[in-house]
Amino acid sequence: MAFFRCEHTIQKTSRNFAIRKALTSIGRSEGNDLVLDDPMVRPTHANVVRQGDSYTVSLLGAGELYVNGRRVRTAQLSDGDQVLLGAWQLVWTEGQPEISKDESEEVLSLDVMQALVDLSESMMRDTAPERLFAAMLRGLVTLTGAEKGFVIVMQDGERHLAASHNVDNERLDITKVSDSIVDQVVEHLQPLLVSDATKDSRFGRAKSVVDLKLSSVMCVPLNYRRDLLGVLYLANDSVTDLFTDRDLAVLQVFSAQASIIVFHALQLNQLRLDNRNLRSQLQQASQGEMLGTCPPMKAVFKVLRRVAPTDLSVLILGETGTGKELVAKELHRLSARRERPFVAINCGAIPENLLESELFGHKKGSFTGAVADKIGKVEAANEGTLFLDEIGEMPMNLQVKLLRVLQERVIERVGDLSPRPVDIRVVAATNKDLQELIAAGDFREDLYYRLNEMAVGLPPLRDRGEDVVVLAQYFLNQYREQYGSKPRGFTNQALLAMKNYFWPGNVRELENRVKKAVIMSDRALVNPDDLDLQEGQKRAIVTLSEAEEQFKLDYIRKALDLNNWNKAQTARDLGVDARTVFRYIERIKELET
């Protein structure tokens, strides 16, 4: 162990500075390890380097360095060497320095700092605001020896009492009356010490001092960056225990540290409230397993609640991935058949030669491989709900048999002539335009009307507005919990990219992208790259004039269809000149060729 005995040759002051580091910087600037306040000392003048048991002092840049009266740039130090920097003489001494008064105060400060650390740790164990403020005040009373105290928090510009110690709240409602001490701290955001209130002309008659009969007061703001979170107010009512500048300094140190804890505790509490509100909003925006806040989805939910209790056949229309099977399951869940089977079959996923057997079952020996009687999907759904997905893919010969089932409520297994009665509710779904299939002769019109007793149209995800954000966060929370992953939310760039993306795969594509991002990302927030979306990617937007022209083209085509392409009648219905209709007919022909 070695140290410098620092002596100012003009001011005749001295102090000891222990060399504890491998590299010790010496200079006039505050950032140095050993600060020498003298204009002749450069901002960073020299340093001391320890190598094993030896120490070397070296000059940095320009300036002068004297060791034992000789000007040097570097020198190895020995016990008793004198280093001269400006007006400071540094005597190199090996051994333990004597503890001075300043250093004893430093040891005491370390004890105080340890108490502050312990207090901070106790505060961090419980982040509930009401308990946090109470724990903070209890710790401060113990630390400073204060007899009374309270904590005020600022909410929307108003003062609210968060905690109090040994204070009659009914006698002094500091949150409603103006107190000059608190007013001063709130206005200037600076700490205030009224050491001896009985002799203080400014604050001796403050309401808190008078009502609580105080002799000494400390009041400091709880600041986080530029925001005032609240005020700490500590007081003594004994003239023998007056607060000092040192007590105020301790309180300031703690308030600076406590402000960070308080800020994040308040933020965490707000986040918990927001999460509860979000869960409540999700419940209000959900229908079973479906989520949606946009008007089209709200309309779907309304139709489901109305139609589900009936036995009407429902046709669900929508693009791939919009959630048609979820709608079918919700219809079943809300119906009186909820305790009975829900049976789903994808008409486009089973080969045509096997689909009849899957639907209606077969009798043993009816064809090669039929080694036993088999119940079909329709019979398995008896007294429940049969969901026919991709109904537009069903072959024409099976459409006839399905029509008979819907009309007569009986089935015949393949190879069996005995009809079997069934009680089913049929829900069908398709992503195709069945009207076009009917026109092309690929779908029976009579079956269409049997299935379409009530139609439910699901909007594509790109037309659901903010629903994409709600759904993305729902999937993120679901898979984060399942896989124990790090992501907790999305960056603003990711949210913008999701809103601008076209989503050809709709909700199913969104779920897959979020699932992959949750598994693969090691960041707290998912960005566009994690979702395989380009930042700034934007779906195509046509000009207003182009959109207007397209609307006119589609509308005139529909009017022509309604009038069996009678051009004169269409012009009269539309209230336009016949030449306008002829012009759009030419456009239609150009697009079709």
Secondary structure, DSSP 4 states (H G I P E B T S, - for coil): -EEEEEEETTT--EEEEEE-SSEEEEESSTTSSEE---TTS-TT-EEEEEETTEEEEEE-SSS--EETTEE-SEEE--TT-EEEETTEEEEEEESPPPP-HHHHHHHHHHHHHHHHHHHHHHHHT---HHHHHHHHHHHHHHHH--SEEEEEEEETTEEEEEEEES--TTT--TTTS--HHHHHHHHH---EEES-GGG-TTTTT-HHHHHHT-SEEEEEEEEETTEEEEEEEEEE--TTS---HHHHHHHHHHHHHHHHHHHHHHHHHHHHHHHHHHHHHHHHTEETTEE--SHHHHHHHHHHHHHTTS---EEEE--TTS-HHHHHHHHHHTSTTTTS-EEEEETTTS-HHHHHHHHH-B-TTSSTT--S-B--HHHHTTTSEEEEETGGGS-HHHHHHHHHHHHH-EE--BT----EE---EEEEEESS-HHHHHHTTSS-HHHHHHHTTEEEEPPPGGGSTTHHHHHHHHHHHHHHHHHT-S--EE-HHHHHHHHHS--TTHHHHHHHHHHHHHHH--SSEE-GGGGT--TT-------HHHHHHHHHHHHHHHHHHHTTT-HHHHHHHHTS-HHHHHHHHHHHHHHH-
